[in-house]
């Protein structure tokens, strides 16, 4: 029986993003502390580690970002980033 690969679920996407985020930040805080409404700038994201985070997410989820996809709103709240990645994963 051939198994058809399925897109990751929203919870899996969020968990992966949390792990990547903390890795990029070099933080040992618990992933549980990053809630949907967490402002990513408040936990330490800046332009340098933002780029590294996006590269990790592209590799993990297998999509390529276009410059026009990016905006500062993307990092305003964690849920914005989750929705953004989810929409790109669903397109592939």
Helices and strands as residue ranges (DSSP letters): H 10-25, G 31-33, H 47-61, G 67-69, G 72-75, H 78-91
